[in-house]
Each structure stands twice: as structure tokens, then as C-alpha cells.
Amino acid sequence: MCRSLRRPSRPRKPGVTLVETLVGTALLGSLLVSILMGVSRLEAQAGRAERRVTACRIADRLLETWWANQEAFPRNARGRIRSPRGWQWRTQVVENESAQALDGEVVAVEVYGPPQERQGPDPDVRVELILPEEEHVPETGTDAR
């Protein structure tokens, strides 16, 4: 009679090994980091979108006021917005041969958010209009609503 020289196998105890625990912890950690990065990007994007919406509302109010009297439309001017505080506007004449051929000029209206919230030198919103050419160009603007 020949007996096997192998040891009898013992039943394995249920549980988790150290390696499995470490791998699970690493996976969970990377998942949490990914979620937190996504949330922070979403908040930054929402902040930029809110600034743009505010800038559009301000530009709309300015244009409504200025459009009522096109001769007084400020060209190459700048000013501050009373409400919300910290916002500024600027207008400048843009070279455009097609508009000049029609006896007009292109005026860009730019609205800037508070300096501490800006992401760079670019305006939060820029609108370009074609207006009748003006002989007298004011150099400074006044405060807007």
C-alpha cells in the first residue's frame, strides 16, 4: 500500500489578506481623489459661468442706456459699474474697413469683473457694434448704473 506523501490540505479560513486590503484602499483613495478633483473643477466652471452671466447683464444695461442716445454713445472710454461693485467697462473703436465704407465704425464694449476674480487680462464679455461714425470722440466715461 502506497500512501501519498502530500500533507492533507486544511480548509482555508475566510478573510481578507493584507495585500487585498492594501489594493482596495489604494483603489478607494484614487476614486475619492478623482471625485474631489471633478467637484473642484465643476465649482470653478460654475464660478466662471456666473461671472459671465453677470457681465452679460451689465453689458445689456449699459447698451440699453447708451442706445437711447446714440450720439452720446461713449467711444474710447472707460468707467466703473456702481452695482455690483468692482466691475468696470471699457469701449474702444475697432478698425474695420467694411464699416468705414458704410460711414460707420465698430465700437467694442467690454465688461470686466472685479480684479481679484479675474482669470487674466481678457474681459468677461465683449460686444462689438456698428455705429454711425462720430466726429467728436470723448476720452473718458462716467460711472454707469
RASUL-V504596 format. One record per residue. OMEGA is omega in radians with two decimals (999 if undefined). Layout:
BEGIN
OMEGA ; OMEGA
END
This chain:
BEGIN
-3.08 ; 3.12 ; 3.10 ; -3.13 ; 3.13 ; 3.06 ; 3.06 ; -3.11 ; 3.11 ; 3.08 ; -3.11 ; 3.13 ; 3.09 ; 3.13 ; -3.09 ; 3.12 ; 3.13 ; 3.13 ; 3.11 ; 3.11 ; 3.13 ; 3.12 ; 3.11 ; 3.11 ; 3.12 ; 3.11 ; 3.12 ; 3.10 ; 3.13 ; 3.09 ; 3.13 ; 3.10 ; 3.12 ; 3.14 ; -3.13 ; 3.09 ; 3.10 ; 3.13 ; -3.13 ; 3.07 ; 3.11 ; 3.12 ; 3.11 ; 3.12 ; 3.11 ; 3.08 ; 3.10 ; 3.14 ; 3.13 ; 3.08 ; 3.13 ; 3.10 ; 3.11 ; 3.12 ; 3.10 ; 3.11 ; 3.12 ; 3.12 ; 3.12 ; 3.11 ; 3.13 ; -3.11 ; 3.10 ; 3.13 ; -3.07 ; -3.08 ; 3.13 ; 3.12 ; -3.03 ; 3.11 ; -3.13 ; -3.13 ; -3.07 ; 3.08 ; -3.11 ; -3.09 ; 3.07 ; 3.14 ; 3.13 ; 3.08 ; 3.14 ; -3.13 ; 0.01 ; -3.07 ; 3.06 ; -3.13 ; -3.13 ; 3.07 ; 3.09 ; 3.02 ; 3.07 ; 3.11 ; -3.12 ; 3.10 ; 3.12 ; -3.09 ; -3.13 ; 3.12 ; 3.13 ; 3.10 ; 3.12 ; -3.07 ; 3.10 ; 3.07 ; 3.12 ; 3.11 ; 3.10 ; 3.06 ; -3.13 ; 3.11 ; -3.11 ; 3.07 ; 3.11 ; -3.08 ; -3.11 ; -3.12 ; -3.08 ; 3.11 ; -3.11 ; -3.08 ; -3.08 ; 3.10 ; 3.07 ; 3.05 ; 3.12 ; 3.13 ; 3.09 ; -3.11 ; 2.98 ; -3.13 ; 3.03 ; -3.12 ; -3.09 ; -3.14 ; -3.11 ; -3.13 ; 3.11 ; -3.08 ; 3.12 ; -3.13 ; 3.10 ; 3.08 ; 3.11 ; 3.14 ; 999
END
